[in-house]
Amino acid sequence: MDSALPAPANVVAMLGQSSLMAIMETSPVGIFYTDDRNQCLYANPQFCILTGLGLSELQRQGWLRAVHPEDAQRVRQEWHTAQTTGQWFQSEYRFLRPDGSVRWVYSQAQANQDETMLSSGYVGSCTDITKRKQTETELRRYQQAVESASDAIAITDAEGQIVYVNSAWVALHHSPTAAVFHNRSLGHFLSDPIAFQGIFSTVMVGQAWQHELEFTDHQNNLIPVFLRVSPILNPPHQVTGLVCIATDISEHKRIESKLRQFTERLQQQIEREQLLNQLSNQIRHSLETPITEIITLAIAEIRNLLNIDRTQFAWYKPEMSSTTWRVAAEYSTPDLVLHSPVEAARQWQALTPQLLRHETVQLEATEVMTESQQQLLRELGYGALLIIPLIIQHEVIGAIICGHSTPRLWSDPEVLLIQAVVDQLAIATNQTRLYTETQAKAKELEQALYELGHTQTQLIQTEKMSSLGQLVAGVAHEINNPVNFISGNVTHAHGYITDLLELIDCYQQEYPSPSSAILETQAAIELDFLQADLPDLFRSMQVGVDRIKEIVASLRIFSRMDEAEMKAVNLHEGIESTLMILHNRIKATGGRPVIKVVRHYGELPQIECYAGQLNQVFMNLLSNAIDALEDTPVQTTPTIEITTRCLPNYQVEIQFQDNAGGIPAKLLPRLFDPFFTTKEIGKGTGLGLSISYQIVTERHGGRLVCESEVGVGTRFTVTIPIMQMSAEVA
């Protein structure tokens, strides 16, 4: 203690009794004084207020009588203990005032000793703690509410360190005790700790935050919760902590997941039913719809519906030698390698015996697969394969093949769906067969009459084309012999003339002053001109010979007399040979500028076809386009555009488009009828397009379509398969 300050006893002496009395009378703390028999000798006004009794009543009854009955026994015991042990009396208890109100007090008392060190009484004080007790009661009530809450609740300090968690928080994290959370950051328990920075920055500016996220329990399991974080603000509105309320939404998420799965299954079922209904509708109208279109629709919808990398349909052809399967339609993701029909079928040829037993091939990357099955999947580049045979009258006639590049399991609903599609295709195929047989009987007479007239027309045209082909081939052969003779001798003649010119030049150098007779002869024959022009003359002769060779080659390619059977050829060569033959008609004439030929050639493989017949088609279509351009004045350059490209399902497309006047729409339906022509009398027979249509559709199983718009132009589109196969459905 500072020596400059007086001792408490000295202060009391300095103040005097009257000053001390004034202090006690005005003190906000209750002060009382009792004798050694607990008789109240003095109580200041604040003590009287706390007890609700006046000084006389306190002196008469004693202050212990004002203690609440529920606390009285305990307080008397504590007072007695303090008296007997000489210790301080300290206790919290209640006064029950006459008006029924209660005041909580914190009381302290000390024995008052005289000069002989004997107790002459007690002096004490009572501090009103009613508000504190009420606050504590409220806090206990809140704590009980928080502890009994089903939501997990945590409180952090202003730094985000956890200072309190309720039992639900402990249970949510599957922790044995709440102690593991204290003094640890809230972000420590988030699956994404970085997210805590966003939460903390939002709440620290006084705003609430709420969102769904995931907690991590002490076993690193993820717990989905809906978290709400609010700031705790002091009176200056400063953030002193955070209140975090987390609602466990695991069950909600589980139900939501089940609902989503149920919805997905329901949607898949709806889509499957729609697919089957669509196929059923197609089958009901399959007499008008080709079976190939129904098959194409089916495999496309299966791939899209089941999200499979590749779906195929193949016909079973036991009469073929190389492979007994031929892929007729295919849909796949763009990044998969597109195999040829033969190669695609050869890869799973080994599965034929199982399919012929009417068994479904279901290969999945599981432990039950044999080594040969695993090897087959590796060779095919698949992680899973499903093949379901198409059976009609106990015979396998085709199959649907589903392949996926990564491992997957074929679920029972998926297999049942594809089986249902196969059954629908079997109905459609059988229905088509029966309809074909029935219609064949009904149309025999009509077909015979048609074929008679058609055969007559065909014989005439065939004989004409055969004679033309023989003539062209003969002319080409006859021209080829002398051309080869000329071509071979032009080279030698050029050498001879070169030697002679060199000799003349040598003479001129050795005899620079020839006789007058030689000079007259040089002037007469224009020797200088001959020496300059002869090399150019021979080069022109060589160019002419080469041109004749090209024409002869084009005639031979066009006639194809040595390729009457079906074989794989380059279609672009046939088109170019036709253009070579028509070169004279393409050139400018007195009333028309040169016809511009624009080529848009795609990359085409070798096409299996009757090359001579297709060249005849190209000739007819190009000739018609040239005729149209000659008959119709155009404001722009007369143009023929030739476009070739590959199509899905192993087909190619060739388009011939002109910018002539076009064909009226009412004439288009009759365009391919025999003897129908839009040309003037004497200019057309009406057989060119009819024969072309027959060659494309009947001989090659393709399509020939005409689109035209008056004033714009006409486009003929030829579509044929890359490989020719017999009709899939007899």
Secondary structure, DSSP 4 states (H G I P E B T S, - for coil): --TTSPPHHHHHHHHHHHHHHHHHHH-SSEEEEEETT--EEEE-HHHHHHHT--HHHHHHH-GGGGB-HHHHHHHHHHHHHHHHHTPPEEEEEEEE-TTS-EEEEEEEEEEEE-TTS-EEEEEEEEEE-HHHHHHHHHHHHHHHHHHH-SSEEEEEETTSBEEEE-HHHHHHTT-S-GGGGTT-BGGGGBSSTHHHHHHHHHHTTT--EEEEEEEE-TT--EEEEEEEEEEEE-TT--EEEEEEEEEE-HHHHHHHHHHHHHHHHHHHHHHHHHHHHHHHHHHHTTTTS-HHHHHHHHHHHHHHHHT-SEEEEEEE-TT-SS-SEEEEEEEE-TTS----HHHHHHHTGGGHHHHHTTPPEEEESSTTS-HHHHHHHHHHT-SEEEEEEEEETTEEEEEEEEEESS-----HHHHHHHHHHHHHHHHHHHHHHHHHHHHHHHTHHHHHHHHHHHHHHHHHHHHHHHHHHHHHHHHHHHHHHHHHHHHHHHHHHHHHHHHHHHHHHHHHHH-SS--HHHHHHHHHHTHHHHHHHHHHHHHHHHHHHHHHHHHHHHHHHHH-TT--S-EEE-HHHHHHHHHHHTHHHHS-BTTBPPPEEEEEE-----EEE-HHHHHHHHHHHHHHHHHHHHHS--SS--EEEEEEEEETTTEEEEEEEE-S----GGGGGGTTSTT--SSPTTT--S-HHHHHHHIIIIITS-EEEEEEETTTEEEEEEEEESS----S--
